[in-house]
Amino acid sequence: QVQLVESGGGLVQPGGSLRLSCAASGSILGIGVMGWYRQAPGKERELVASITAGGSISNDDSVKGRFTISRDNTKNTVYLQMNSLKPEDTAVYYCNARVVPTTGKFLELWGQGTLVTVSS
């Protein structure tokens, strides 16, 4: 059984920082692109940032210069460092990964979601 487990969400003041983590567990052969999405109430889920297995990064314009995505392939983990947080960043954040398990075919997996609230 392969799954993604997220952590790091919480309440932070505007201008503050948080670091989200998402770890893939189980019997894994390899992991392709990993990304972070977010969904605010009443809005569509949107891609925030993604990173390929080779380290190529794509960021949404709304977070450029503030958020940094990274991954540690030895830990099967993707991170999202969020700085200079704004109230409009408030959302449930979901990680996503393309995973090849040792026992089956390619899977696209979602984390359980972690709530980030930016408020004074």
Secondary structure as UniProt FT lines:
FT   STRAND          3..7
FT   STRAND          10..12
FT   TURN            14..15
FT   STRAND          18..25
FT   STRAND          28..39
FT   TURN            41..42
FT   STRAND          46..51
FT   TURN            53..54
FT   STRAND          57..59
FT   TURN            61..66
FT   STRAND          67..72
FT   TURN            73..76
FT   STRAND          77..82
FT   HELIX           87..89
FT   STRAND          91..101
FT   TURN            102..103
FT   STRAND          107..110
FT   STRAND          114..118
//
